[in-house]
Amino acid sequence: MIAALRRRVRTACAEAGIPVEDRARLVLEITLLAEPVLDIGGTVALEATAADGVLTITVRVPEPIAWQFPLGDQPVPVPADDDRASRQEMLALTDRADTLARQQQELRDELADTNSGVLAMYVELEQRDEQLRHAHARIFQELEDALRPRPPAVPGLELGVCYSPTEPDSPTGGDLYDWFVLPDGCLHVTLVDAVGHGVASTRDALTVTHAIRTLALEGHPFPDLIAHASRTLAPIAPDLMATVLLARIHPGTGATQLANGGHPEPVLVDASGDTRFLRPPVVGRGVGFPDPGSPGLVELGLAPGATLLLYTDGLVESRKDIDEGQARLLEAARTHADRPARVLPSEVVARMHDVVIYADDTVLLAIRRSAADANR
């Protein structure tokens, strides 16, 4: 009975042009379904129909189960003997299994080659990325040196600076400074905080510092520099706005003048460590603001051992509370008053930025009158 069933399946497949390996799987599946039914005396009905380009074989064991195959182009011969037909089908299945195994191995080999290539590419990209990072760092360092001049050598004064950018790997921003020695030996300092962010604010800040340097070297009066710079720049940079703080210090006598155009007030740290803000008698406005200038100067004698701290608002606004920031700045300046001027700014900035809620560029300059030179 089972042999006859297989013969009917093979005949239908042969006439329909079904490939041997598909026929082999069908014969095996129907045999496995039919044998348990036949062993207990049941009956198995099989129907084969070919229509619309499809061969449909249905077996009832006893519920109907159907298989469908697309018709082949021509009949596929099948041995009449059941054993020979079974061997042919077994060989077809074995060959198919071998083909699949070979394809899987080829795929694994190709994947291994691909992985090796990807790994090599990844290593190469990492090396290139490292080279780019080094080049990036060198360029940033060059920009840093160009944008933020090193402290000039001024006998009788000790100078220090710390710049802390909003983004650690970016030297650009609107907080810039300039310091140089005038022909009469006085130190001139310009500290600028341009409105805006990124390269545009850097350009504006550079424009202001260069304008004030030019005006100062031309001999324009110190109290008029901020207002004069604003009038000079208005036609060429009408949208530029920046707060400005200027300092003029005689290293021999300590005579100091401060002109403030809307900038945070400097801090004076005397030789004993006491600290206070230096507030102008009249609050001025920065470049590009209405009525710019510094109508009232702060004038003082910088005593031997005393330190002047000039900074931008990022130093005191990192926690969004400027009153708290100013109080913390006085405390930090007092705590680090005995530190050398060259390291004092970095240590104060680190103390002030222990918690940063609002990140902004920060510049802190320290100018100390040397006690040893003053006593000579």
C-alpha positions in Angstrom: 0.0 0.0 0.0 2.7 2.5 0.9 4.7 1.6 -2.2 1.7 2.2 -4.3 1.1 5.6 -2.7 4.7 6.6 -3.3 4.4 5.5 -7.0 1.3 7.7 -7.5 3.2 10.6 -6.0 6.2 10.0 -8.2 4.1 9.6 -11.4 2.2 12.9 -10.7 5.6 14.7 -10.1 7.2 13.1 -13.2 4.4 14.2 -15.5 4.3 17.7 -14.0 8.1 18.1 -14.5 8.8 18.5 -10.7 12.6 18.4 -9.9 13.9 15.3 -8.3 14.9 17.0 -5.0 11.4 18.5 -4.6 9.8 15.1 -5.4 12.1 13.4 -2.9 11.0 15.7 -0.1 7.3 15.3 -1.0 7.6 11.5 -1.1 9.4 11.4 2.2 6.8 13.7 3.9 3.8 11.8 2.6 5.4 8.5 3.6 5.9 9.7 7.2 2.3 11.0 7.4 0.7 7.9 5.8 2.6 5.0 7.5 1.1 5.5 11.0 -2.4 5.6 9.5 -1.9 2.5 7.4 -0.3 0.6 10.3 -3.5 0.8 12.2 -5.7 -0.2 9.2 -6.7 3.3 8.2 -7.0 4.6 4.6 -5.1 7.3 2.9 -6.6 9.1 -0.1 -4.4 11.1 -2.6 -5.5 13.5 -5.3 -3.2 15.2 -7.9 -4.4 18.0 -10.1 -2.5 20.3 -12.4 -4.1 23.6 -13.2 -3.0 27.2 -13.8 0.7 26.2 -13.9 0.5 24.6 -10.5 0.6 20.9 -9.4 -1.5 20.4 -6.3 -1.2 17.1 -4.4 -3.7 16.6 -1.5 -3.4 13.7 1.0 -6.2 12.9 3.5 -4.8 11.3 6.7 -7.7 11.7 7.5 -7.7 15.5 7.4 -6.6 16.9 4.0 -3.0 18.2 3.7 -2.0 19.9 0.4 1.3 20.7 -1.4 1.7 22.9 -4.4 4.6 23.1 -6.9 5.0 25.2 -10.1 4.8 23.0 -13.2 8.1 22.3 -14.9 8.9 22.8 -18.6 9.0 19.0 -19.4 8.4 15.7 -17.7 11.2 14.3 -15.4 11.7 10.5 -15.7 11.4 8.4 -12.6 12.6 4.8 -12.1 9.8 2.3 -12.0 11.4 0.3 -9.2 10.6 1.7 -5.8 14.1 1.0 -4.4 15.8 2.6 -7.4 13.5 5.6 -7.1 14.1 5.9 -3.4 17.9 5.8 -4.0 17.6 8.4 -6.7 15.6 10.6 -4.3 18.1 10.0 -1.4 21.0 11.0 -3.6 19.1 14.1 -4.7 18.5 15.1 -1.0 22.2 14.3 -0.1 23.4 16.3 -3.0 21.2 19.2 -2.0 22.5 18.9 1.6 26.1 18.9 0.4 25.3 22.0 -1.8 23.8 23.8 1.2 26.8 22.9 3.4 29.2 24.1 0.7 27.3 27.4 0.3 27.2 27.9 4.1 31.0 27.3 4.3 31.6 29.7 1.4 29.4 32.3 3.2 31.3 31.8 6.4 34.6 32.2 4.5 33.4 35.3 2.8 32.1 36.7 6.1 35.5 36.0 7.7 37.3 37.8 4.9 34.8 40.7 5.2 35.4 40.9 8.9 39.1 40.9 8.4 38.8 43.7 5.9 36.4 45.6 8.1 38.8 45.2 11.1 41.8 46.4 8.9 39.7 49.3 7.8 38.7 50.1 11.4 42.3 50.1 12.5 43.3 52.3 9.6 40.4 54.7 10.4 41.4 54.8 14.1 45.0 55.7 13.1 43.7 58.4 10.8 41.4 59.7 13.5 44.3 59.8 15.9 46.3 61.7 13.4 43.4 64.1 12.8 43.1 64.6 16.6 46.7 65.5 16.9 46.5 67.9 13.9 43.3 69.3 15.4 45.0 69.9 18.7 48.0 71.6 17.1 45.7 73.9 15.1 43.7 74.8 18.2 46.9 75.5 20.1 48.1 77.8 17.3 44.7 79.5 17.3 44.9 79.8 21.1 48.3 81.4 20.8 47.2 83.8 18.1 43.9 84.8 19.8 45.2 85.0 23.4 48.7 86.6 23.7 51.1 85.4 26.3 51.8 87.7 29.2 54.3 90.4 28.3 57.5 90.9 30.3 56.9 93.9 32.6 59.5 94.6 35.3 57.7 95.1 38.6 54.6 93.2 37.6 53.7 89.5 37.7 51.0 88.3 35.3 48.9 85.2 34.9 46.0 84.2 32.8 43.5 81.3 32.5 41.0 80.8 29.6 38.3 78.2 30.1 36.2 77.7 27.0 32.6 76.5 26.9 33.7 73.5 24.8 37.0 72.0 26.0 38.3 71.5 22.4 37.3 74.8 21.0 39.5 78.0 21.2 36.8 80.2 19.7 34.5 82.5 21.6 33.8 86.1 22.4 35.9 86.4 25.6 39.3 87.8 24.5 42.0 89.9 26.0 45.0 92.0 25.0 47.9 93.3 27.0 51.0 95.2 25.9 53.5 97.8 27.2 53.0 101.4 26.0 56.0 103.6 25.1 55.9 105.2 28.6 56.4 101.8 30.2 52.8 101.4 31.5 51.0 98.1 31.0 47.7 98.4 29.0 45.1 95.6 29.4 41.9 95.2 27.4 39.3 92.6 28.3 36.4 92.0 26.0 33.2 89.9 26.1 31.5 90.1 22.7 27.8 89.3 22.5 27.1 86.0 20.7 28.9 82.7 20.3 31.4 80.9 18.2 33.6 82.3 15.4 31.4 85.3 14.8 31.8 86.5 18.4 35.5 85.8 18.2 35.7 88.1 15.1 33.8 90.8 17.0 36.0 90.6 20.1 39.2 90.7 17.9 37.8 93.8 16.1 37.3 95.5 19.5 40.7 94.6 20.9 42.5 95.6 17.8 40.7 99.0 17.6 41.5 99.8 21.2 45.2 98.8 20.8 45.4 101.1 17.8 43.8 104.0 19.6 45.9 103.5 22.7 49.2 103.4 20.7 48.1 106.5 18.9 47.9 108.3 22.2 44.2 108.8 22.6 43.2 109.6 26.2 42.6 106.6 28.3 39.1 107.7 29.6 37.9 108.1 26.0 39.0 104.8 24.5 35.8 102.8 24.8 33.6 105.5 23.5 36.1 106.3 20.7 36.3 102.6 19.7 32.5 102.4 19.6 32.2 105.4 17.3 35.0 104.1 15.1 33.5 100.6 14.7 29.9 101.6 14.2 30.1 102.2 10.5 31.9 99.0 9.7 30.4 96.7 12.3 26.9 98.1 13.1 25.7 94.9 14.9 28.8 94.5 17.1 28.2 94.7 20.8 30.7 93.9 23.6 31.4 94.8 27.2 34.9 96.1 27.7 37.2 96.6 30.7 40.4 98.5 30.4 43.3 98.8 32.8 46.4 101.1 32.7 49.1 100.3 35.3 52.4 102.0 36.0 54.7 99.2 37.2 57.0 101.5 39.1 54.5 103.5 41.1 51.5 101.1 41.0 49.3 103.9 39.8 46.3 102.2 38.2 43.3 103.3 36.2 40.3 101.2 35.3 37.7 102.1 32.6 34.6 99.9 32.7 32.1 99.6 29.8 29.4 97.3 31.2 31.8 94.7 32.3 31.9 92.8 35.7 33.8 94.8 38.4 37.5 93.8 39.0 38.6 92.4 42.3 41.5 93.8 44.3 43.4 91.4 46.6 45.7 93.3 48.9 48.9 91.9 50.3 47.2 90.7 53.4 44.6 88.7 51.4 41.6 91.0 51.9 39.4 91.2 48.8 37.0 93.7 47.5 35.3 94.7 44.2 36.4 97.9 42.4 33.2 99.6 41.4 33.2 102.7 39.2 31.5 105.8 40.5 29.4 105.8 37.3 28.4 102.6 35.5 29.5 102.8 31.8 28.4 100.9 28.7 30.3 98.8 26.2 31.0 99.1 22.5 27.9 99.1 20.3 25.6 99.9 23.2 23.7 103.3 23.5 25.8 106.0 25.0 29.0 103.9 25.2 32.0 104.7 27.3 33.3 104.9 30.9 32.3 108.3 32.4 33.9 107.6 35.7 37.3 105.9 36.2 38.4 103.7 39.1 41.8 105.0 40.3 44.0 103.4 42.9 47.5 102.8 43.9 48.4 99.1 43.4 50.4 98.4 46.6 53.4 96.0 46.6 52.1 92.5 46.9 48.5 93.5 45.8 46.8 91.6 43.0 44.2 92.9 40.5 41.8 90.3 39.1 40.1 91.0 35.8 37.5 88.5 34.5 34.5 87.8 32.2 31.1 86.9 33.5 31.5 83.2 32.9 33.5 83.1 36.1 30.7 84.2 38.4 27.7 82.9 36.5 28.5 79.2 36.3 25.7 78.5 38.9 23.3 81.0 37.4 23.3 83.1 40.5 25.6 86.1 40.0 25.4 87.3 43.7 26.5 83.8 44.9 29.2 83.8 42.2 30.6 87.1 43.3 30.6 86.0 46.9 32.4 82.8 46.0 34.9 84.7 43.9 35.9 86.9 46.8 36.3 83.8 49.0 38.3 81.9 46.3 40.6 85.0 45.7 41.2 85.2 49.4 41.9 81.5 49.8 44.5 81.5 46.9 45.9 85.0 47.6 49.4 83.6 48.4 49.7 81.6 45.2 52.1 82.9 42.4 50.3 85.2 39.9 51.0 82.8 37.0 49.0 79.9 38.6 46.5 82.0 40.6 43.9 82.3 37.7 43.9 78.6 37.0 43.3 77.7 40.6 40.6 80.2 41.1 38.8 79.1 37.9 39.0 75.5 39.0 37.5 76.4 42.4 34.7 78.5 40.8 33.9 75.8 38.2 33.6 72.9 40.6 29.9 72.9 39.8 28.8 74.2 36.4 25.1 74.7 35.7 25.5 77.3 33.1 28.6 77.0 30.9 30.1 80.1 29.3 33.6 81.1 28.2 35.7 82.4 31.0 38.8 84.6 31.1 40.6 85.5 34.3 43.7 87.7 34.4 45.9 88.3 37.4 48.2 91.4 37.7 50.3 91.6 40.8 52.7 94.3 41.8 56.0 92.6 42.8 56.8 93.3 46.5 60.5 92.6 45.9 60.9 95.1 43.1 58.9 97.8 45.0 61.3 97.6 48.0 64.5 98.2 46.0 
